[in-house]
Each structure stands twice: as structure tokens, then as C-alpha cells.
Amino acid sequence: MASFPFWSMICIILLIICTISINAQQFVKPVLTQGGEDPDPVIRARRDFVKQMMKDAWDHYVEKAWGENELKPISEVGQPGNHFGGAKVGCTIVDSLDTLYIMEMMEEFTVARDFVRDELDWNVDASISQFEATIRFMGGLLSAYALSNDPVFLKKVVQLTDLLQPVFDTPTGLPYRHINILTGEPNRTNEKNFLAEVATLHLEYNYLTDITGNPTYRQRVDVIRNFLNQVPKPYNGLYPSELNVITGEWTSMGPPTDSIFEYFLKSYIETGLPDTLGLQMYYDSINAFFDNGLIQTSSPSNLEYNSEMVNGTADPVVHHLTCFAGGMLALGVYWMGSEHPNATRDMQLAINFTNTCYESYLRSVPKLGPVRFRFDEDEEAVGISETDRDWKLRPELIETFVILFRIRGDTKYRDWGWEIAQNIERYCKAGPGKG
């Protein structure tokens, strides 16, 4: 079991549990500052419980796998993982920085910060995933910088980002999937890349331009955005899942496209709302799901869900990765308010689809959601095969709970997050004191 997604999960659960209640069913401005104690002792106890989960996992990693990318909690050995070509670059440490800071684990944060300053070295002879390097290393370092304003993090993220730039040297500007950051050579033998890995870069690159003043970073991702906006999209505006970075031609239809849609919206929010192209591409994408009949309702439980398009046909399958969509839709309605053209439709889908994803948790034995679940004549919201019934410590549904709780004030989302926290502790912990 890879450990690095765990930190995001625990941090998000804590954000649900420690947040004060707000009036239900109102679009209330989300709480943007943390601090102080919740007056409810039950909530305080839950908050401490989740923080202890993080401390147990962190301490176990420090003891058994310091500097490794991941800890295998049962065998208690470190491993490089699948994304960094065998390079030992402390992915868990970087990916944990913001969680440690938000949880006020400042002693642990300082140790992690010192690792970044003194030991983190990008001179590794390994082929790494540009996408994973962006969301984990760039994202982790930029988040730590945003929270702490420590120049150590800015220095390291600029070094890494500059080393990654050769992946964009294609006729289309779409990046290659892998690069050897020591030699600066992308893997040119693979000309295909997933849509999510091509387009889920805007938040990191935009923010890096904002804090460095270097326009090159934003220009890189704007080229991608403009290309995707102009390229013909089959099936009434739906994006296929994979394309050729040299020719720009689509090569397949289906997952994984997921995170591109939230990045359209979140880059609009991140830029202070002037990114109207991102907003329009977000609206066009959501409307395309409705126009192509991909929003469906199961029988007999009336569970609304977003099915996948495979070879022009709606396939009644939902990936856990897609469960972020409830929060995304709610964010779209919140930020646009009365100007949102389909506010009622999208908010109702946000609520219904979140309920469906939660239902997939309830219908599993450990009450943790499957990797993907299907709807057919016999089953609703259940794992398709043994491997699909795995739970991979993914935070998408928890993030949706946070957003819906903050926006709507319905405490059931906080309670659902607490249920999941207890089930993580019960079923995913390798032993006493272990993460």
C-alpha cells in the first residue's frame, strides 16, 4: 500500500471535522482562516483523533523509511514507487508538508523542511512522470511556500520546474509523459499522453508565475489550454481521454480525463476570476455530459451518477476518482451565484452524485469505497471485480464532503467524513502505532 496519498486524505478529513458549523442550505462564504477550539467537545475529540492518525503514520514513516518515496506499512520497508523511475526523492516528505503545517505539527514540519533544504536533490538519473512531479512535488512545495513563506520551498520548486521544461518541446506544446531530469531528455518513444496529465497543470504553473514574476510558466500551460479549446471534440463537445502530443490527434475515449474539469474551474477561481476562458471551458464540459446523456439514474435506488462514454456509448461505471465532481459542481455554483446559467441543475447533481459515491462506501464490507463501481440489473454502486473493490486511500470524496459542508452547512457531510476516518483507522492501519 503506497503511503503518499494518505497525508492529503487525513488533512482533508481534519478540515471537515474542525470546521465550525454554518447555517444549513445557505451559500455562506467558506471559512478561510483556522484557529481556536470548536465549542463542541465531541468535535474537538474527533479532531484530535484524526490528528493522531497523521502523527502515527508520520512517525512510522520517519522511523522505517525516511527519505524513501513511500513506506510499505506491513513489511515496514521503503520503496521508490511507480512514478519516479526508482529515484529516492522523499515524495512522502514533500507531499506531507502542507498537512503537517495545517495540523500545527511544527516540530515535524521543521524536520521535513530541513530535508528539503539539505537533502532533496533533483540530480537523479531516472525517468520520472512529469504529471506526478507537478502535482506532488511542485504542488507540495508551492503549498508549503504559500503557508509558510519560507524561501527554501520556492528555491526548490523553481529548480525542479526548470528541469521539467523539455517535456513541453513538442509541435503542439502538449507535454511528454516522462523525462530524465538529469539528462533533460523526455521519453520521445511514447507520443501518447492522457488528457488529465496534459491539462492538470494550470494551478501550479499559474501560481509559480505569480510568485516569481516569470511569465514563462503560465505561458506553457496557456498553450495547452488554447490548443484544447480549439481542437475538434467528438461526441458533442466531450473530451476523449488520450491524445498524441506530436500531432494533437485524439487516440482513445474514456478515463482518465477527470481532473481537467476541476482545473478549468479552479484556475478561474485562482486567478481572481478573470480566467473567463477556463470558466467557459468548464461550463461547456459540464453541459456536454448532460447533452450526451451521461447523467443517469439507477433503479431501484434512484442513485444519480455520471457514467462514462466508451466508443460513443454510455457505460454505467463510475471511478472513485470521479467522486470529486460533487464538490466541483458545488464550487461552480457558489462562485458564480446568480450568474451561473444552470445553478439549480448543477447543485442538485452535486448533492445527488455525492450521495451516490457515499452509497458505494456503505455497500462495501469495510465501508470504504471501491476503485470503481457499476450499475446494472443486479447491482448498484458496487465494485465490479476483486481488484475494483480495492480502496486506495484516495481523497476525492472527502474533498467533496469538505466543499459541500462549507458551502451548504449540512453537518451530515462532516459526520460522513468522521465515519470514513474511523474506518481508515480500523481497516487500513497495519498495527499499533503504524500508519
Helices and strands as residue ranges (DSSP letters): H 4-18, H 41-65, E 70-72, E 77-79, H 91-102, H 106-118, E 127-129, H 130-132, I 133-138, H 139-148, H 151-164, G 165-168, E 178-180, E 185-186, E 192-194, H 195-199, H 202-212, H 216-230, H 234-237, E 242-244, E 250-252, H 259-270, H 276-291, E 295-297, E 304-306, E 308-310, E 313-315, E 317-319, G 320-324, H 325-336, G 337-339, H 343-362, E 372-375, E 380-383, G 387-389, H 396-408, H 412-428
